[in-house]
Amino acid sequence: MKISCFVALTLVMAGCGNADYQKTKSGLLYKIHRKGQNKKVLPGQFVKLHYRAMIGDSVLIDTYQRIPAYGQYDTSTKNVHDFVDFLGEMNIGDSVVFIRNVDTMQKRGYLMYNESFKQGGTIKGYITVLGAFRTQEALMKDQEQESAKEKVREIAAMEQFLKEKNVTGYVKTPGGVFIKLHSQGAGVKVDSGMLVSVNYTGALKNGTKFDSNVDSAFGHPSAFEFVAKGNGVIPGWDEAIVYLNKGAKATLYIPAMLAYGPNAQGEKLPAFSDLVFDIEVMDVRPNMPKPAGPAADPHGH
């Protein structure tokens, strides 16, 4: 992923001043705060950074308390009206405030005017360069370490949430899913590779529903089928489902890194959403492979 992809997440902030700012050829304003160790970000390096974007006083995205963003510094894209235009001037450890012009972005086809991206508006972002890596392998190792730290934070936060909500008697799986069992069920126990049918309702921790197959408002009333431990669902479901039997009813409390992590799923599921699922196991049965069809004729006859 090119580092310029991160900037698509920014949103409008009107009325930003430009005192002491430098300007790129495309008109982007930026102001670097020198705190680094005189180690420049070099072309081709993989960069680790924190990033924040706001609309007015509202924070729309903020990695400063989450997993940093990663990407490759690609100097072949210049004069593109984003922070890659001045990244080469920054040292590792430096921070920057930058302001983009909505009209310029609209003319270049980066966005369309709407209630957020208003004509004459500006976009404000904040970046801190945390590190740089020569190889993708080094980047991936660092990313794995940061993901592990984030998961630990989320599990601790979920435990605090359950305490505040007076939820007791739950089971905590080794991976960090919290299962509140309402009834165990008397049927077959779920095991790896078995085909499971469930009814479910998913919500955020604030109670806002985002999906359900028992609520007609979501328009898909059929039971949901998946293979247990088959990687066909979010990791939190695979982690929890083998604790249940046919007929079981339970609530699953799933930290974000065991759901969709930093990846937003439309407007209903922002990045780093912890999820709560009420589920009922409707059926558990062997996953019988489908009969193979006629063998294809390699000669096309």
N, C-alpha and C positions, 0 to 999 in steps of 0.2 A: 504494500500500500504506500503510495506516495504521501509525503508529509502534507502536501497541499489539501489532501482529503479531509483533514481535521477541521479546516476552516469552514466547511459547509455547515457545521453545527452552530455557527455564530448566529446571533439575532440582533435586532435593531435596538439601538439606544440613541435617542435624539439629544441634541444640544450639547455635544462634547466640545470642550475648549481645545485650542491647538497651540497654546503657549509652550515654547521650548521643544516642540516636536520637530523632527526631521521629516522630510517628504521624499517618497520614492517617485520615479518617473511617472507612475500611474496615478499619483496623487494620494497614495496611502500615507497616513501620518503615523509616526512611531517615536517612542522615547525609551531608550535602553537604560536600565539601572545596572551599573557595573558592580557586580559582587563576585565575579568569577575569578579563576586562577590563571588567566591569560592563555587558556587552551581553547582555540577556535573550533567551531563546528566545521568540519571539512567536507567537501563534496563527496558524495557516495556513502558517507557514514550513516549508520542507523542511530537515530536520535530518540532520547527519552525525555519527555517534558510534561509539565503540568499545564493545564489549560482551563480558562474560565471565560464564560460569555454571559452577558446580562441583558435584560430589557428593563430599562429604568433601574429600580432597586431590586428587581426580581432576578434571581440567579436561574439561568436556563440550563447550564451545564457547568460542572465544576469537578475537575479531577483532583483538586488539591487535597481532598480527604478520601480519595479513592485510588484506583489503579492509574498510574500515569499513562499518557498516550505515547505511542511509538510510531515511528515511520522513518523512511529513508530520505535524506536530504538530496533532492534531485535538482541540480543546477541547470538542467536543460529547460526547465520551466521558469522563465524570468519575466518580469513585468506583468505579473498575473494578478496584481492587486490583493495579495495576501502575504502572510508573514514570511513565506519562503523568499520574498524579495529582499529581505534584510537579515535573514538567519545567518548568513555567512559573516556578518559583522559581530555576532554574539560569541561570547566565551561560555564555556560550560560553567553554570552557576549564575549567569546573568538572568535578569528578568526584563520584561518589556511590556509596555502598554501600547496598543495600536488601534487605529481608528480607520475603518473602511467606509467608503461612500456607497450608499445604496443605489444611487443613480448610475454610478460607474458599473456596479455589479449587474444591474438590470440591463444596461447597454451591452455588456459582454455575455449576456445569457446565463449568468449564474443563478438568477432568481427572478421572480415576478413580483410586481407590486401587490401588496395585500394589506390587511389590517396591521400586521406586524412590520412588514417591509414597506415603509411609506416613502413616497417621493420626497427627496430632500433630507431623508434620514441618514443616520450613520450607525455603524456597527462598532462596538467596543469589545476588545478582547485583552486577556492577560495571559502571558506565558512565562514560565520559568524553565530554563534548560537544565535538566538534571544530570544528563550524561550522554555519552556517545559511544558507539560500538563499531568495530571494524567489520564484524561478521554477523550474519543473521543468526548463527548458532549462539553467539554471546547474547544477542538481544533476546532470543527465546528463553535462555536460561534465566535472565534477569526478569523477564515477564512472568515466568513460572513462579519465581520467588515473590514477586509483588502480588500475584493472584493468591498465593497461599496466605500471605499476610491479610489480604482483604477478606478471605474466607473466615479466618480466625476472628476478625473484627465483627463480621456479620453474625457469626454464631453467638458471640458474646452479647451482641445487641438483641438478637432474637430471644435469648434467655432472659434478658432484662425486660423485654416486651411481655413475655409470658408471665413473669413475676408481677408486673404492673397490672395485667389483666386477670390476675388470680387464677391462671390456668395451672392445674396441678395434675399429678398422676399420668404424666406423659412419658413416653420412651424416647430417648435420644439415640439415634443411630450413630455408628462410628464415623460416618461422613458428615454428620451435622444436621440431619433432618429431625424434627420433633413431631412425634406421632401421638395424638390424643385419641385413644381407642374408646369409642362409645359402645360398640358391641363387636365381639370377636367373630361371630359367625360360626356355624356348625359344619360348613362344607369343606371342600378340598382346600388345603393350604397352598398358597401361591409359591411356585418355585421357578428358578431360572428356566427360560425357554418355553414356559407355558403361556397359552393364549388367555388373556384376561379381558373381561368386559366390565366397564365401570360406568356409573353415573357420577357426575361431578359438578361442582360449582366452584369457580376460582375467583378470588378477591384479593385486593391489596390489604395491607394491615389496617388501613383506615376503614375497611368494610366495603369499599367500592368494588362491585362486581365487574369483571372483565370478560368472563366467558362462563357458559353453563350448557349442559344438555338436558337439564330438567326445568329450566326457565324458558318458557316459550318466546320470550323477548329476544333470545339469541338465535332462534330459527334452525336449530339442528338437534332434534329430540332423540335421535338414535343413541344407543349405548356406544361408548368409545372403546374400541378394541386395540390392544397392543400386546407385544410379546415381552414378558417380564425379563428384565436385564438384557433386552435386545437393543438398547441404545436408540430406540425409536421415540422416546419421550424425554423430557428434561431429566437431568441426573437425579434430582430430588425424588421424582416418582419411581425411577428404577431402584433407588436406595430404599424407599419405604415399602413398596408393594409386596415384597417377600415376607413382610411381618404380618400379612393379613390372610384371612381365609375367605372362601366364598360366603357371602352374606354379611361380611364385616362392614361396619360403618366407622369412619374415622375422620379426624381433621388433621391435615398435614401442614405444618409450618415450615416453609422452605426458604432458607436464606438465598439471596439473589445469585450468588456464585454457583448455587446448585439449581438455578432456574435459567435465566437468560443473561445474567451477569451484566456487563457494560453495554449490551445490545438492546436498545429500545425496540419494542414490538408495537409500532404505531403509537397513537396518542394515548391509548388506554394503559399501556405498560411502559413507563419511562425506564431509562437505563437504571440499573441497580435496584430493581423492584423486588423486595421480599414478597413472597406469595403465600396465600392461605387457601387450601383446598378442602372442601367437604366432599368426601367420596363414599360411595357404596359399591362394594364388589358384587356384581350381578352374576358373574359366571367365571369359572376357572376350568380349563380343559387342556388336554394336550394339543400342541400346535402341529396338526397333521399337515405334512407337505402336500401341495397340490400335485395331482398326477401330471406327469410330463406329457406334453403334446407330441404329435408326430415329429419324428426327426426331420430336420430340414435337408433337402437334397442339395449337396454341395455344388452340384452342377447346374442347379436351377431348373430341373425338369419337373 
